[in-house]
Amino acid sequence: MIEDHLKLCLVTNTQTTPFFLYKKFILQAIEGGITSVQLREKSKNLTQIRDIALELKGILSHYKIPLIINDYIEIAKEIDADGIHLGQSDLAPSDARQLLGPNKIIGLSIESFEELEIANQLTCIDYIAASAVFPSKNKSNCKTIWELSGLQKITQKSKHPVIAIGGINDCNIQHVIESGACGVAVIDAIHCHHNPKEAASHLIKKINQSIERKKHVSKTERKN
């Protein structure tokens, strides 16, 4: 199921770190339980991003963890990445589906209810991302800060699985999942931790606990 891959997405943030050092961080995060990786590098050129994508794919494919490329459809197609994540100003999802084929993962960021209504009409995407749930230093130009109340409305209205992104950490992740998200995408929650394996392990544990709790509540409500 696509939701299994969306539970805990690590968004890359190599900055000035050489990849042979960043690789150690990735492997620790994998040990901790990340379920996908989104390659998002805003300060690098296409050649650098392509090289990192190839390195990542080689690592992740061994663990059967999907690599999703942010924005760059040409790179995703060239290296046969597992999917693409699109913003509202990127290539149209229908065009991305035509280029990548039927079996790749396609995600779309949503920053307004109007965008959500349009996304609900699309059959070419696999998930949407509520951006941003909380303020985040990694993305300062968001149209909307949804907070938990907005996230809950999105998950109730969306016809696609919803992942949450923006300011998500160990302290609020359970509330995010309980608000209806099937998973989260994080940067600092793992990158800024002294032990990436431990950080990922705590996050995925809380995600799984919250999902099981939601299932139990739903089952109880059906019985009543």
N, C-alpha and C positions, 0 to 999 in steps of 0.2 A: 504493500500500500504506500502511496505517495506520502501519507501523513507520517509514516515511520521515518522517512528520510528528512522530514521537515522539523522534527522535534527540537533538535539543537544544531543550528547552523552557525558555524564559525565564519565570520567575515574577516578576510585577511587585512593586515595592516603592517606590511613589512617595513614601511618608512625607509630608513637608510640601512637596515639590517641586511647583510649579504645573505643570499638564500641558503648557503651551506650552514649558516647559524640558525636561520629561521626554520629550517627543516627539523631541527631538534625540538623546537617549540611545537610544530605541527604534529610530530610523532607523540609528544606528551599529551597533546589535546586529544589525539585519536585514542590513546590508552585510557583517557578519562571518559570517553564515550560520545564524542561529537558524532552527529549522524549525517552531516553534509558540510561542504566548504564552499563559500561564495568568494570568488576572486574579485576583489574590489580595490583597485589601485588607481587613485585619481592623480597622483603626482609622477607617474612613470609614462614613458612613451610606449608605442605599440610593440616595438621589438622587445623591450624589457618585459612587458606584460605577457607576450607570447612565450618568452623563455620561462617565466615563472609558471605559466599555465602548464607547459609541458612537464616541468619538474613536479608540480603538484599532481598532475594526472598520473604520473608514474608511481607516486607514493600512494595516492588514494585508491587507485584501481586495485592494488594489492589487498586492500582492506574492504573492497566493495563499497566505498563511500563516494557518493556522487560529487563531482566537481561542477559547480554552476558558475558561469562567467557573467560578471556584471557588465552590461551595456554592449560589449564588443562581439557582435554576432559573427563577424568574419573570423575572429580567433576561435570562437566556440565551434564553428563549423570546421575550420582547418584542423584543429587538434582532436576533433570528435569528442568534445566535452559532453557531459551528461545533461547539460541544460544551460539556460540563459535567464538572467533576471533583468527586467526592463523597467525603466522609469517612464513617466508620462511623456517625456520629450524624446524618447528613443524610438527605434524602429517599431512599427505597428506589430502587435502580437500575431496578427494573421499572417503578416509577411515573414515573421520569424518562424512560425510553424511551417510555412511553405518551404523555407530554406533548410530547416533542421530536420523535417520529417515528423512522423507521428509519434515516435517513441522517446523524444527528448522532453525534459522538464522545462516548462516555461512559467515564470512568475512575473507578476506585475505589481509595482508599488501603487498604493492608493492613498491620496491625500485629501480627498473630499468625498462627500456622499454622492455628488454628481458623477465622479469618476467610478465610484462603486456601482452605480446604476448601469453605467456603460459596461463595466467589467462583467456584470451579471448576464449580459447578453452574449458574452464571448464563450465559444466552445473550444477555443484554441489554447486556453491557458489552464494550468494545473493548480495554481494557488495565487492568492493575492497577499501582499504584505501591507499591514497597517503601519504607515510611516508618518510621523513618529509617535509612539505611545507616550514617551516621556522626553523631556529635553535631552539633547545629546550634543556633546562637543564635536562629535565626528560628522554631524550633519546639521549645520546652523541655518540652512535656508528652507526648512520645512514649512509648508503652507499651514499645516495643522499639527497641534499637539493634542492627540486624542484623549489622553488619560484613560483610566480604566472604564469610565462610563461610555466614552466614545467607542472604545474597543469592543465593549459588549454589544453596542448597537450594530457595529460592523459585522460581528460574527453572527448576529441574529438575522441580518439582512443578506449576507453574502451567500451566493450559490456555490462558492468555491472554498476550499480550506483556507484558513487565515493564519498567517504567521505574524508575530509582533516584532517590531524592531524599534530601537531608540531608547536608550537609558535603562535597559533591562539588566537586572543584577540578581544576586543571590537573595536579596531582601524582598524584592517585589515579584519574582518570577512565578511563585505559586498563585498570586492574585491575577497575574496575566493569563495563566492557563485556566484558572477558574472563571475568567471573564469570557472564555470561549475560544481562545487561540489554540490551535493544534500544536504550535511550536513557536520557537523564538529564533531570531538571528542576533548574535552578539559580537561585540568587538572587545571593549574594555573589560567586560566581566571575566574574560579569560586572559587577554593580553596583559592586563595590569595586575594579575595575581602572581605571587611569587612562585606558585606551583601550578602550572597549567593543567596538569593531570588532575590534581585535586579540585581545581576550580570547575573543570568540565564534569567531573564525577558528581560533585555536589549539585550542579545545575540539572544534569540529566536525572538524577535521583528525585529531585523535587518535581521535575516535569512529570515523570512517570507516576509519582505518588498522586499528583493533582489530577492526572488523567484517570487513574483508577478511582479516585474519589468522585469524580464527575460521573463515571459509569455507574458507580454504586448508587449515587443520588438519583440518577435517571431511572435505574432499575426499580428503586424503591417507589418513585413517583408513579411509574407505570402500574405497579402492583396496587397502589392506592387509588 
